[in-house]
Amino acid sequence: MYLGQSIQVATENIEAAGLANKVNIIVGRAIDTLEKLDPSQPFDLVFIDADKPSNLEYYKHAKRLTRTGGVIVSEARIFFDICLLRFSSI
């Protein structure tokens, strides 16, 4: 699926779910986008499913952008377990 098609499908699904007033679709490289997000509007849930070499950077941003008590989930379980053990003070 091409990027344009993915955006269109996502937009249609968000509208169909009645969430268009609550969801913003941001297009761009994730690492660049994460750097620009404002932590004063934290997320309740972050799901990391990205290129494995950058997972630590994504985790650092997720931690910065997730509210206290929020949840960070990663599809790379082994990496995420290491993050929880080693990088909990990041």
HUNORWO-V497469 format. One line per field, one symbol per residue. ss: DSSP state (2 for helix, 1 for strand, 0 for the rest). psi: psi as a letter, one per 40 degrees, with the letter a starting at -180 (. if undefined). burial: b if it has 16 or more other C-alpha atoms within 10 Angstrom, else e. Layout:
ss->???
psi->???
burial->???
//
This chain:
ss->002222222222222200000000000002222222000000111111000222222222222221111111110022222222220000
psi->hiddddddddddddddefedeehhhhhihddddddeiheegiidhhhhgahddeddddddddddehiheihhhiegddddddddddeee.
burial->eeeeeeeeeebeebeeeeeeeeeeeeeeeeeeebeeeebeebbeebebeeeeeebeebbebbbbbbbeeeebebeeeeebeebeeeeeee
//
